[in-house]
Amino acid sequence: MPILQTGILSKGFSLLELIVVLVILTFALSILSPLFYKSETLYLKAEVQRIVSIIRYLDDNATAHKQVYRLKFNFSQKLVQWEKPEGWKTHKFKYLQDVNLFSRGTINKGEVIIFFEPTGNTEAMKIHFGSQAQELTVFWQPVSGRVKILHGYQ
């Protein structure tokens, strides 16, 4: 004799199961979202440190080797190219915003080339980087050869 099963036929998830899944997802996102924020800030700082290293390299080599070195910004592709003895080196900067030259003002479209001469560059420059989390400014003083990293868009 067959035994009949009584009960409710289930076709889907109950409200309680859906609430438990949403609570778990919310908890996981609350833990992971600060990590994404920190990684963006760390990547921005790494880009700024890289451009600082490039500027110091070009300034030091121009003086030491008595040659003119060039630094080229391409804003449409967010590329920075710099001249080395063995040729041009290229790096893509995700958070590059603009370059401010005191003789030409703020440049954020097209290309701009900065020359590093053996006698030193005569023009100070600011390079702005920014993400949703933070903005940083790289300020290069050619007379002293110092490069400063400033917080905010300055």
Biotite code that builds the C-alpha atoms (Angstrom):
import biotite.structure as struc

atoms = struc.array([
    struc.Atom([0.000, 0.000, 0.000], chain_id="A", res_id=1, res_name="MET", atom_name="CA", element="C"),
    struc.Atom([1.532, 3.329, -1.094], chain_id="A", res_id=2, res_name="PRO", atom_name="CA", element="C"),
    struc.Atom([2.060, 5.926, 1.589], chain_id="A", res_id=3, res_name="ILE", atom_name="CA", element="C"),
    struc.Atom([0.956, 9.433, 0.771], chain_id="A", res_id=4, res_name="LEU", atom_name="CA", element="C"),
    struc.Atom([3.139, 12.290, 1.885], chain_id="A", res_id=5, res_name="GLN", atom_name="CA", element="C"),
    struc.Atom([1.355, 15.248, 3.186], chain_id="A", res_id=6, res_name="THR", atom_name="CA", element="C"),
    struc.Atom([2.812, 18.685, 3.179], chain_id="A", res_id=7, res_name="GLY", atom_name="CA", element="C"),
    struc.Atom([3.259, 21.744, 1.084], chain_id="A", res_id=8, res_name="ILE", atom_name="CA", element="C"),
    struc.Atom([4.878, 21.436, -2.299], chain_id="A", res_id=9, res_name="LEU", atom_name="CA", element="C"),
    struc.Atom([7.827, 23.873, -2.381], chain_id="A", res_id=10, res_name="SER", atom_name="CA", element="C"),
    struc.Atom([8.582, 25.713, -5.629], chain_id="A", res_id=11, res_name="LYS", atom_name="CA", element="C"),
    struc.Atom([11.202, 28.316, -4.725], chain_id="A", res_id=12, res_name="GLY", atom_name="CA", element="C"),
    struc.Atom([12.766, 29.930, -1.703], chain_id="A", res_id=13, res_name="PHE", atom_name="CA", element="C"),
    struc.Atom([10.990, 30.986, 1.417], chain_id="A", res_id=14, res_name="SER", atom_name="CA", element="C"),
    struc.Atom([11.079, 34.553, 2.637], chain_id="A", res_id=15, res_name="LEU", atom_name="CA", element="C"),
    struc.Atom([13.288, 33.555, 5.555], chain_id="A", res_id=16, res_name="LEU", atom_name="CA", element="C"),
    struc.Atom([15.872, 31.959, 3.242], chain_id="A", res_id=17, res_name="GLU", atom_name="CA", element="C"),
    struc.Atom([16.025, 35.083, 1.078], chain_id="A", res_id=18, res_name="LEU", atom_name="CA", element="C"),
    struc.Atom([16.488, 37.330, 4.114], chain_id="A", res_id=19, res_name="ILE", atom_name="CA", element="C"),
    struc.Atom([19.339, 35.144, 5.414], chain_id="A", res_id=20, res_name="VAL", atom_name="CA", element="C"),
    struc.Atom([21.114, 35.304, 2.035], chain_id="A", res_id=21, res_name="VAL", atom_name="CA", element="C"),
    struc.Atom([20.709, 39.112, 1.879], chain_id="A", res_id=22, res_name="LEU", atom_name="CA", element="C"),
    struc.Atom([22.116, 39.501, 5.406], chain_id="A", res_id=23, res_name="VAL", atom_name="CA", element="C"),
    struc.Atom([25.143, 37.381, 4.503], chain_id="A", res_id=24, res_name="ILE", atom_name="CA", element="C"),
    struc.Atom([25.762, 39.359, 1.279], chain_id="A", res_id=25, res_name="LEU", atom_name="CA", element="C"),
    struc.Atom([25.410, 42.683, 3.090], chain_id="A", res_id=26, res_name="THR", atom_name="CA", element="C"),
    struc.Atom([27.870, 41.576, 5.747], chain_id="A", res_id=27, res_name="PHE", atom_name="CA", element="C"),
    struc.Atom([30.391, 40.418, 3.114], chain_id="A", res_id=28, res_name="ALA", atom_name="CA", element="C"),
    struc.Atom([30.111, 43.690, 1.167], chain_id="A", res_id=29, res_name="LEU", atom_name="CA", element="C"),
    struc.Atom([30.554, 45.769, 4.310], chain_id="A", res_id=30, res_name="SER", atom_name="CA", element="C"),
    struc.Atom([33.842, 43.968, 4.947], chain_id="A", res_id=31, res_name="ILE", atom_name="CA", element="C"),
    struc.Atom([35.114, 44.090, 1.349], chain_id="A", res_id=32, res_name="LEU", atom_name="CA", element="C"),
    struc.Atom([34.155, 47.648, 0.328], chain_id="A", res_id=33, res_name="SER", atom_name="CA", element="C"),
    struc.Atom([36.873, 49.353, 2.448], chain_id="A", res_id=34, res_name="PRO", atom_name="CA", element="C"),
    struc.Atom([39.427, 47.085, 0.790], chain_id="A", res_id=35, res_name="LEU", atom_name="CA", element="C"),
    struc.Atom([38.420, 48.361, -2.656], chain_id="A", res_id=36, res_name="PHE", atom_name="CA", element="C"),
    struc.Atom([38.624, 51.950, -1.395], chain_id="A", res_id=37, res_name="TYR", atom_name="CA", element="C"),
    struc.Atom([42.083, 51.356, 0.074], chain_id="A", res_id=38, res_name="LYS", atom_name="CA", element="C"),
    struc.Atom([43.351, 49.643, -3.067], chain_id="A", res_id=39, res_name="SER", atom_name="CA", element="C"),
    struc.Atom([42.313, 52.639, -5.188], chain_id="A", res_id=40, res_name="GLU", atom_name="CA", element="C"),
    struc.Atom([44.096, 55.019, -2.811], chain_id="A", res_id=41, res_name="THR", atom_name="CA", element="C"),
    struc.Atom([47.202, 52.820, -2.762], chain_id="A", res_id=42, res_name="LEU", atom_name="CA", element="C"),
    struc.Atom([47.260, 52.656, -6.574], chain_id="A", res_id=43, res_name="TYR", atom_name="CA", element="C"),
    struc.Atom([46.928, 56.445, -6.768], chain_id="A", res_id=44, res_name="LEU", atom_name="CA", element="C"),
    struc.Atom([49.844, 56.893, -4.359], chain_id="A", res_id=45, res_name="LYS", atom_name="CA", element="C"),
    struc.Atom([51.916, 54.391, -6.350], chain_id="A", res_id=46, res_name="ALA", atom_name="CA", element="C"),
    struc.Atom([51.282, 56.382, -9.551], chain_id="A", res_id=47, res_name="GLU", atom_name="CA", element="C"),
    struc.Atom([52.333, 59.603, -7.834], chain_id="A", res_id=48, res_name="VAL", atom_name="CA", element="C"),
    struc.Atom([55.515, 57.981, -6.500], chain_id="A", res_id=49, res_name="GLN", atom_name="CA", element="C"),
    struc.Atom([56.296, 56.692, -9.988], chain_id="A", res_id=50, res_name="ARG", atom_name="CA", element="C"),
    struc.Atom([56.017, 60.144, -11.615], chain_id="A", res_id=51, res_name="ILE", atom_name="CA", element="C"),
    struc.Atom([58.174, 61.602, -8.817], chain_id="A", res_id=52, res_name="VAL", atom_name="CA", element="C"),
    struc.Atom([60.833, 58.970, -9.573], chain_id="A", res_id=53, res_name="SER", atom_name="CA", element="C"),
    struc.Atom([60.663, 59.730, -13.293], chain_id="A", res_id=54, res_name="ILE", atom_name="CA", element="C"),
    struc.Atom([61.084, 63.484, -12.731], chain_id="A", res_id=55, res_name="ILE", atom_name="CA", element="C"),
    struc.Atom([64.050, 62.955, -10.404], chain_id="A", res_id=56, res_name="ARG", atom_name="CA", element="C"),
    struc.Atom([65.611, 60.522, -12.869], chain_id="A", res_id=57, res_name="TYR", atom_name="CA", element="C"),
    struc.Atom([65.292, 62.947, -15.802], chain_id="A", res_id=58, res_name="LEU", atom_name="CA", element="C"),
    struc.Atom([66.545, 65.932, -13.809], chain_id="A", res_id=59, res_name="ASP", atom_name="CA", element="C"),
    struc.Atom([69.543, 64.036, -12.410], chain_id="A", res_id=60, res_name="ASP", atom_name="CA", element="C"),
    struc.Atom([70.503, 62.464, -15.741], chain_id="A", res_id=61, res_name="ASN", atom_name="CA", element="C"),
    struc.Atom([70.191, 65.716, -17.679], chain_id="A", res_id=62, res_name="ALA", atom_name="CA", element="C"),
    struc.Atom([72.625, 67.342, -15.262], chain_id="A", res_id=63, res_name="THR", atom_name="CA", element="C"),
    struc.Atom([75.010, 64.367, -15.017], chain_id="A", res_id=64, res_name="ALA", atom_name="CA", element="C"),
    struc.Atom([75.178, 63.505, -18.747], chain_id="A", res_id=65, res_name="HIS", atom_name="CA", element="C"),
    struc.Atom([74.915, 67.070, -20.063], chain_id="A", res_id=66, res_name="LYS", atom_name="CA", element="C"),
    struc.Atom([72.034, 66.097, -22.353], chain_id="A", res_id=67, res_name="GLN", atom_name="CA", element="C"),
    struc.Atom([68.473, 67.255, -22.844], chain_id="A", res_id=68, res_name="VAL", atom_name="CA", element="C"),
    struc.Atom([65.874, 64.732, -21.710], chain_id="A", res_id=69, res_name="TYR", atom_name="CA", element="C"),
    struc.Atom([62.165, 64.929, -22.511], chain_id="A", res_id=70, res_name="ARG", atom_name="CA", element="C"),
    struc.Atom([59.020, 64.033, -20.610], chain_id="A", res_id=71, res_name="LEU", atom_name="CA", element="C"),
    struc.Atom([55.876, 63.746, -22.737], chain_id="A", res_id=72, res_name="LYS", atom_name="CA", element="C"),
    struc.Atom([52.286, 63.685, -21.439], chain_id="A", res_id=73, res_name="PHE", atom_name="CA", element="C"),
    struc.Atom([49.548, 62.335, -23.726], chain_id="A", res_id=74, res_name="ASN", atom_name="CA", element="C"),
    struc.Atom([46.220, 63.154, -22.074], chain_id="A", res_id=75, res_name="PHE", atom_name="CA", element="C"),
    struc.Atom([43.935, 61.444, -24.596], chain_id="A", res_id=76, res_name="SER", atom_name="CA", element="C"),
    struc.Atom([45.523, 58.064, -23.781], chain_id="A", res_id=77, res_name="GLN", atom_name="CA", element="C"),
    struc.Atom([46.731, 58.967, -20.244], chain_id="A", res_id=78, res_name="LYS", atom_name="CA", element="C"),
    struc.Atom([50.265, 57.998, -21.228], chain_id="A", res_id=79, res_name="LEU", atom_name="CA", element="C"),
    struc.Atom([53.526, 59.401, -19.987], chain_id="A", res_id=80, res_name="VAL", atom_name="CA", element="C"),
    struc.Atom([56.679, 58.828, -22.020], chain_id="A", res_id=81, res_name="GLN", atom_name="CA", element="C"),
    struc.Atom([60.191, 59.729, -20.988], chain_id="A", res_id=82, res_name="TRP", atom_name="CA", element="C"),
    struc.Atom([63.520, 59.575, -22.692], chain_id="A", res_id=83, res_name="GLU", atom_name="CA", element="C"),
    struc.Atom([66.238, 57.228, -21.510], chain_id="A", res_id=84, res_name="LYS", atom_name="CA", element="C"),
    struc.Atom([69.661, 56.620, -23.072], chain_id="A", res_id=85, res_name="PRO", atom_name="CA", element="C"),
    struc.Atom([68.383, 53.335, -24.536], chain_id="A", res_id=86, res_name="GLU", atom_name="CA", element="C"),
    struc.Atom([65.182, 54.871, -25.914], chain_id="A", res_id=87, res_name="GLY", atom_name="CA", element="C"),
    struc.Atom([61.700, 55.953, -24.885], chain_id="A", res_id=88, res_name="TRP", atom_name="CA", element="C"),
    struc.Atom([59.875, 54.367, -21.960], chain_id="A", res_id=89, res_name="LYS", atom_name="CA", element="C"),
    struc.Atom([56.065, 54.499, -21.679], chain_id="A", res_id=90, res_name="THR", atom_name="CA", element="C"),
    struc.Atom([53.697, 54.082, -18.758], chain_id="A", res_id=91, res_name="HIS", atom_name="CA", element="C"),
    struc.Atom([49.923, 54.477, -18.537], chain_id="A", res_id=92, res_name="LYS", atom_name="CA", element="C"),
    struc.Atom([48.702, 56.573, -15.606], chain_id="A", res_id=93, res_name="PHE", atom_name="CA", element="C"),
    struc.Atom([45.079, 55.845, -14.741], chain_id="A", res_id=94, res_name="LYS", atom_name="CA", element="C"),
    struc.Atom([44.595, 58.825, -12.414], chain_id="A", res_id=95, res_name="TYR", atom_name="CA", element="C"),
    struc.Atom([46.477, 61.526, -14.356], chain_id="A", res_id=96, res_name="LEU", atom_name="CA", element="C"),
    struc.Atom([44.358, 64.698, -14.550], chain_id="A", res_id=97, res_name="GLN", atom_name="CA", element="C"),
    struc.Atom([46.450, 67.586, -15.841], chain_id="A", res_id=98, res_name="ASP", atom_name="CA", element="C"),
    struc.Atom([49.785, 69.404, -15.849], chain_id="A", res_id=99, res_name="VAL", atom_name="CA", element="C"),
    struc.Atom([50.136, 73.032, -14.812], chain_id="A", res_id=100, res_name="ASN", atom_name="CA", element="C"),
    struc.Atom([53.078, 74.943, -16.277], chain_id="A", res_id=101, res_name="LEU", atom_name="CA", element="C"),
    struc.Atom([53.451, 78.505, -15.162], chain_id="A", res_id=102, res_name="PHE", atom_name="CA", element="C"),
    struc.Atom([54.189, 79.697, -18.716], chain_id="A", res_id=103, res_name="SER", atom_name="CA", element="C"),
    struc.Atom([51.282, 77.823, -20.370], chain_id="A", res_id=104, res_name="ARG", atom_name="CA", element="C"),
    struc.Atom([48.736, 77.292, -17.601], chain_id="A", res_id=105, res_name="GLY", atom_name="CA", element="C"),
    struc.Atom([46.750, 74.106, -17.073], chain_id="A", res_id=106, res_name="THR", atom_name="CA", element="C"),
    struc.Atom([46.993, 71.525, -19.839], chain_id="A", res_id=107, res_name="ILE", atom_name="CA", element="C"),
    struc.Atom([44.645, 68.524, -19.834], chain_id="A", res_id=108, res_name="ASN", atom_name="CA", element="C"),
    struc.Atom([44.124, 67.832, -23.544], chain_id="A", res_id=109, res_name="LYS", atom_name="CA", element="C"),
    struc.Atom([46.461, 66.757, -26.306], chain_id="A", res_id=110, res_name="GLY", atom_name="CA", element="C"),
    struc.Atom([50.162, 66.421, -25.610], chain_id="A", res_id=111, res_name="GLU", atom_name="CA", element="C"),
    struc.Atom([52.746, 68.445, -23.767], chain_id="A", res_id=112, res_name="VAL", atom_name="CA", element="C"),
    struc.Atom([56.508, 67.931, -23.706], chain_id="A", res_id=113, res_name="ILE", atom_name="CA", element="C"),
    struc.Atom([58.693, 69.102, -20.827], chain_id="A", res_id=114, res_name="ILE", atom_name="CA", element="C"),
    struc.Atom([62.427, 69.496, -21.417], chain_id="A", res_id=115, res_name="PHE", atom_name="CA", element="C"),
    struc.Atom([65.002, 68.703, -18.748], chain_id="A", res_id=116, res_name="PHE", atom_name="CA", element="C"),
    struc.Atom([68.180, 70.541, -19.667], chain_id="A", res_id=117, res_name="GLU", atom_name="CA", element="C"),
    struc.Atom([71.714, 70.159, -18.280], chain_id="A", res_id=118, res_name="PRO", atom_name="CA", element="C"),
    struc.Atom([71.525, 73.651, -16.809], chain_id="A", res_id=119, res_name="THR", atom_name="CA", element="C"),
    struc.Atom([68.224, 72.787, -15.160], chain_id="A", res_id=120, res_name="GLY", atom_name="CA", element="C"),
    struc.Atom([64.668, 73.401, -16.202], chain_id="A", res_id=121, res_name="ASN", atom_name="CA", element="C"),
    struc.Atom([63.610, 76.992, -15.743], chain_id="A", res_id=122, res_name="THR", atom_name="CA", element="C"),
    struc.Atom([59.934, 76.322, -15.201], chain_id="A", res_id=123, res_name="GLU", atom_name="CA", element="C"),
    struc.Atom([58.150, 74.899, -12.172], chain_id="A", res_id=124, res_name="ALA", atom_name="CA", element="C"),
    struc.Atom([55.371, 72.423, -12.798], chain_id="A", res_id=125, res_name="MET", atom_name="CA", element="C"),
    struc.Atom([52.446, 70.835, -11.016], chain_id="A", res_id=126, res_name="LYS", atom_name="CA", element="C"),
    struc.Atom([51.014, 67.470, -12.007], chain_id="A", res_id=127, res_name="ILE", atom_name="CA", element="C"),
    struc.Atom([47.567, 66.579, -10.692], chain_id="A", res_id=128, res_name="HIS", atom_name="CA", element="C"),
    struc.Atom([46.337, 63.060, -9.990], chain_id="A", res_id=129, res_name="PHE", atom_name="CA", element="C"),
    struc.Atom([42.916, 62.182, -8.645], chain_id="A", res_id=130, res_name="GLY", atom_name="CA", element="C"),
    struc.Atom([40.482, 59.398, -7.944], chain_id="A", res_id=131, res_name="SER", atom_name="CA", element="C"),
    struc.Atom([37.061, 59.386, -6.345], chain_id="A", res_id=132, res_name="GLN", atom_name="CA", element="C"),
    struc.Atom([38.727, 58.897, -2.972], chain_id="A", res_id=133, res_name="ALA", atom_name="CA", element="C"),
    struc.Atom([41.600, 61.371, -3.076], chain_id="A", res_id=134, res_name="GLN", atom_name="CA", element="C"),
    struc.Atom([43.484, 63.993, -5.088], chain_id="A", res_id=135, res_name="GLU", atom_name="CA", element="C"),
    struc.Atom([47.243, 64.536, -5.013], chain_id="A", res_id=136, res_name="LEU", atom_name="CA", element="C"),
    struc.Atom([49.481, 67.190, -6.553], chain_id="A", res_id=137, res_name="THR", atom_name="CA", element="C"),
    struc.Atom([53.121, 66.705, -7.517], chain_id="A", res_id=138, res_name="VAL", atom_name="CA", element="C"),
    struc.Atom([55.003, 69.999, -7.369], chain_id="A", res_id=139, res_name="PHE", atom_name="CA", element="C"),
    struc.Atom([58.462, 70.215, -8.943], chain_id="A", res_id=140, res_name="TRP", atom_name="CA", element="C"),
    struc.Atom([60.720, 73.168, -8.181], chain_id="A", res_id=141, res_name="GLN", atom_name="CA", element="C"),
    struc.Atom([63.461, 73.308, -10.830], chain_id="A", res_id=142, res_name="PRO", atom_name="CA", element="C"),
    struc.Atom([65.810, 75.642, -8.961], chain_id="A", res_id=143, res_name="VAL", atom_name="CA", element="C"),
    struc.Atom([66.194, 73.328, -5.987], chain_id="A", res_id=144, res_name="SER", atom_name="CA", element="C"),
    struc.Atom([65.344, 70.140, -7.889], chain_id="A", res_id=145, res_name="GLY", atom_name="CA", element="C"),
    struc.Atom([62.901, 69.196, -5.147], chain_id="A", res_id=146, res_name="ARG", atom_name="CA", element="C"),
    struc.Atom([59.703, 67.319, -5.797], chain_id="A", res_id=147, res_name="VAL", atom_name="CA", element="C"),
    struc.Atom([56.863, 67.626, -3.283], chain_id="A", res_id=148, res_name="LYS", atom_name="CA", element="C"),
    struc.Atom([53.678, 65.620, -2.994], chain_id="A", res_id=149, res_name="ILE", atom_name="CA", element="C"),
    struc.Atom([50.791, 67.761, -1.775], chain_id="A", res_id=150, res_name="LEU", atom_name="CA", element="C"),
    struc.Atom([47.371, 66.514, -0.682], chain_id="A", res_id=151, res_name="HIS", atom_name="CA", element="C"),
    struc.Atom([44.455, 67.906, -2.657], chain_id="A", res_id=152, res_name="GLY", atom_name="CA", element="C"),
    struc.Atom([44.304, 69.781, -5.937], chain_id="A", res_id=153, res_name="TYR", atom_name="CA", element="C"),
    struc.Atom([46.693, 72.707, -5.458], chain_id="A", res_id=154, res_name="GLN", atom_name="CA", element="C"),
])
